[in-house]
Amino acid sequence: DVKVTQSSRYLVKRTGEKVFLECVQDMDHENMFWYRQDPGLGLRLIYFSYDVKMKEKGDIPEGYSVSREKKERFSLILESASTNQTSMYLCASRVGAGELFFGEGSRLTVL
Amino acid sequence: AQSVTQLGSHVSVSEGALVLLRCNYSSSVPPYLFWYVQYPNQGLQLLLKYTSAATLVKGINGFEAEFKKSETSFHLTKPSAHMSDAAEYFCAVSFSGNTPLVFGKGTRLSVIA
């Protein structure tokens, strides 16, 4: 079975902390994505990656960075967390034009 | 800019009634179209997808959707709602092979006993 695993389901951090959200997929997919989900706003794309060490900005990259050192792992980094980054973060992967496979999500609260 | 519009942020139906969730996209190019479902505290799960084969697409849990190019629509239907269908539903579009999916804002479906 296809699996996308996000390292933490729930996190609570303080303003100014550095936050790492990890995502691992076991399907050998080239493409990986980070979305943010907020009520009434749907899913918004933060960053995506088509290959190792490659990254592309999505619609809302400000305040975020990413790292993809290995094909199966795509990390989202909040350099200095702020309260407006409190949200649900969803990682996904796909091959070509196929469907997206999602992780369970990481719910981040920034106090 | 490419966009996806889901009409109605919240739809409520009685158990056994028809479910109709609306999705329209903006493009003159035939897209790849998807419907996803999200149950509380879970990630998104694929319901069905259209990739330029048959215009009527059948998915899991009795859902289906029809691609209508002239109306740029991809509405999701189910003949008879079940309590377990209560969830949030997202329509998504990809306008070329490798571009990221663009999601609608979602429709929350409530099913009343």
Boltz contact constraints between the chains, C-beta under 6 A:
constraints:
  - contact:
      token1: [A, 42]
      token2: [B, 103]
      max_distance: 6.0
  - contact:
      token1: [A, 42]
      token2: [B, 104]
      max_distance: 6.0
  - contact:
      token1: [A, 42]
      token2: [B, 105]
      max_distance: 6.0
  - contact:
      token1: [A, 42]
      token2: [B, 106]
      max_distance: 6.0
  - contact:
      token1: [A, 43]
      token2: [B, 103]
      max_distance: 6.0
  - contact:
      token1: [A, 45]
      token2: [B, 100]
      max_distance: 6.0
  - contact:
      token1: [A, 48]
      token2: [B, 100]
      max_distance: 6.0
  - contact:
      token1: [A, 97]
      token2: [B, 32]
      max_distance: 6.0
  - contact:
      token1: [A, 97]
      token2: [B, 97]
      max_distance: 6.0
  - contact:
      token1: [A, 99]
      token2: [B, 46]
      max_distance: 6.0
  - contact:
      token1: [A, 99]
      token2: [B, 49]
      max_distance: 6.0
  - contact:
      token1: [A, 100]
      token2: [B, 101]
      max_distance: 6.0
  - contact:
      token1: [A, 102]
      token2: [B, 43]
      max_distance: 6.0
  - contact:
      token1: [A, 102]
      token2: [B, 44]
      max_distance: 6.0
  - contact:
      token1: [A, 103]
      token2: [B, 43]
      max_distance: 6.0
  - contact:
      token1: [A, 104]
      token2: [B, 43]
      max_distance: 6.0
  - contact:
      token1: [A, 105]
      token2: [B, 43]
      max_distance: 6.0
